[in-house]
């Protein structure tokens, strides 16, 4: 049951992130903050599932808002992949 709740939280976070990225009225700062929140939620979920998580983001070389946004999005994607793999293992 806990896994289902954690999975639902992850889906809600991903949905919120997708909505933020889809809106043309959002600015980079809002999208970055949304992605940061997604990273934090996903890393907490992974830690609760017993995974070792590195949620740090290296912004070296990311000078523009779009570059920073891309770095955060990549970190989120990596954590999502880790979640998917761990979730698949626990389903076996």
Secondary structure, DSSP 8 states (H G I E B T S, - for coil): -HHHHHHHHHHHHHHHHHHHHH-TT--HHHHHHHHHHHHHHHHHHHHHTT---------TT--SHHHHHHHHHHHHHHHHHHHHHHHHHHH-
